[in-house]
Amino acid sequence: MTGGQLLAHVLAAPVPRLPTESTQQAVGYPSVFLLVTLGALVPVVPTGAVVSSAAVVAFHQSDPLSMLYTFLVASAAAFLGDMALYWLGRRGVGSKNGSRWLEKLREHAPPERLAQAQEKLSDHGVAVLVLSRLVPAGRVPVMLSCLLARWPMRSFARGDVWACLTWAATYQLIGILGGSLFPRPWQGVATAIGLTVLIAGVPAVWRKVRAPGGPERGDGSAGVRDEGQGQHT
């Protein structure tokens, strides 16, 4: 076989096909559910990017119910993860020695943000809980405020169900936007991930930029106190 014939044979070989929509759904929905639930329990996984990416894939599928299924799976997973984390936190609040889950929540809720969340929760109640998932890094301080205020599980669940529905709808809209701008799903996924990372990252960067100026406006005691705390961590 000559070089030209070999090249023609390679080009004529069947191109590997992408998984069918049914296969994508069979793998995709459980994956989204597990990742979002894990992200709710461990506030490190970028669950917003997961939902937006899944929405892009659903947008390009022919099944008209794909978007609805993605929304329901993401909402249910977020709610389940939140309720599990709140239950674990309540055990820590009620225990003399606390719990590692409660300590993890405290690590993700700086004192100044926790104070703001407690004040807003006291003034506006459930509305703050509903909006907390839409604010970058806002979920954990508000959840911790609910724990310290000793909200019952039922009261937290009534507010959190709306928070999860609103959160899932928002990030799904981001995915739809990314999917509608580009013809190929991977382009929309890349755009959706970029948007969610930007939404989550800008406030954190802004706080870090402003942080060094904090001690300079006071008498310096805050900076000394922070250094003392840092030596014990």
N, C-alpha and C positions, 0 to 999 in steps of 0.2 A: 504494500500500500504506500503510495507516494505521500509527500507532505501535504499536497493539496487535497488528496482524498481523505487523509486523516482529519484535516481541518473541517472539511465538509461534513464528515461523519459526526464530529463533536458538535458542530453547529446544528445539525439535524436532530441531535439527541433531545428527548423531551425535557422541557424545563420543569424543575420541581415546583409543584403547585403549593400555594399557601393552604393552610388548613381550611376546611369548609366552615361556614358560619356556625353550624351546629357544634362542631368541634371547638371553635373559638369560645362559644358560649358555655360549653360544658367545662372548659378549663378556666375561662375568664371570670365568671360570676363567683365561684368558690375562692379564686385567688383574690378578687377584690374584697370579698367578705373577710377573709383571714387577715389581709394586710390592713384594712381599716380597723378591724377589731384590735389587732396588735398595736396599731398606731394610737388608738384611744387609751390603751393600757400603758404603753411606753411612749411618752410624748416626744419621740425622736423621729419616728417614721413619717415622711411627708405624705400624709393621707390625702391632702387636697390634690396633690399631683397624681395620686393613684386614681381618684375619682374622675379628674379631668381627662386623663389618658383613656380610661375606660369609656368615657362619654364620646371621645373622638372615634374610637373603634366602633361603638354602637351607632354613631352618626353615619358611618359609611356602610353599614349593613342594610340589607333589604327588609329585614323584619321590622315592621313599624313599632313593635312593642319592645325592641331592644333598649331604647332610651328609658322607658318606664321601668323595665327590669333592673337596669343599672341604678336608677334612682332609688328604687325600693331596697335593693341589696346594700347600697352604700348607707342609706338612712338607718336600716336595721342594724348593720354592723356598728355604726357609730354609737347608736343608742345602747346596744348591748355592751360595748366596751366602756362607755361612760358609766353605766349602771354598775358594772363589775368593779371599776376603779372606785366609784363612790362607796360601794359596799365595803371594799377593802379599807378605804380611808375611815369609814365610820368605826370599823373594828379598832383602828389605831387610836381614834379620838376617845373611844370608850375604854381603852386599855391603859393601865398605869405606865407601862413601858413604851406605849405607842407601837408603831409598826414601821417596817422599812418602806411600805408603800406611802405612808403618811410623810415620812422623811423625804422620799423622792418628790412628792408634791411640793413640799416646802422648798426643795432645791430649785424647782422651776417657777417659784413665785417669790421674787425679790420683795423685801419688806415694804418698799415704797409702792409697788404695784399691788401687793396684798392689801395695804391700807386703802388705796383707791378703790379696789374692788369691794372691800367691806363697806365703805361709805356709800358707793353706788348701789350695792345690794340692799342696804338699809333704806335708801331713799326710793328705789324703783322696783325692788323685789324681782319677780319672775322675768320682767322685761330685760333685765341685765343678764340673766342666765341665757335667755334666748339669743341675745346679741353676742354673747361671749365667744361663741364658736366662729363668728365672722371677723373678730378682731385678732390679728396675729399675736400669738402667745397670750391670749386673753382667757382661754378656757380654764387653764389650771388655777390661776389666782381666784377666779370666781367660784370654781368648784371647791377650792380650799376654804373660801369664805363661807360657803354653804355648810361645809363640814364644821367649821368653828362655831357657826351660828346654830349648829345641831338641827339642821333641817331634816325632817323625816324622809325616808326613801321615797314615799309616795309624792311628797311635795316636790322633791327634786326631779322625779320622773315626769311630772306634769309639765314642768318647764323645759326639761331636757329633750323631750320628744319633739317639741317645736324647734328647738335649737338645732337638732340633728336634721330635721326636714329642710330647714332654711339653709343650713350649711351644705347639704348634698345638692340642693337645687342651685345654689350659687356656683359651686365648683363644676357642676355639670354644664351650666351655661358657659363657663369659661372654656370647657372642652368643646362645646358646640361651636363657639366662636372660632377656636383653632381649627376644628374640622371643616368649617365652611369656607375658610380662607384658602385652603390648599386642596389639590385633587387627590393627593396620596395620604393615607392614614398616618404614616410615620412623620410626615411634615407637620400635620396637625398635632400629633403627640408631642413633638419637640417644642412647638409653639406653646401648647398648654402647660407643659412642664416649666418652660421659661417664665410664663406669666405667673404661675403659682409660686415659684421660687422668688420672683421679684416681689410679689405681694407679701410673702412671709419674711423676706430678707431685709427690705428697705427699713421697716420700723426698728429692727434689731440693730442695723448699722447706724441708724440715726441716734439711738440711745447710747451706743458706744462712743459715737463722735461727741455727744454732749456730756458724757460722764466725766472726762478729765476736767471740765470747767466747773463741776459741782463744788469741790472743796475750795476752789479759789474764791467763790462768792461768799463763803462763810469764814469762820475763824480758824479753819484747818482741823478742827476736832473730828469732823466726819472722816477725813482722810486718814487720821491716826487710828480712828476706831476700825476703819476697814482694813488697815494693815495688821492691826492686832488680831482681827478675825481671820485674816488670810493665813497667819502663822499656825492657826490651829486646824486648818482644813487639810 
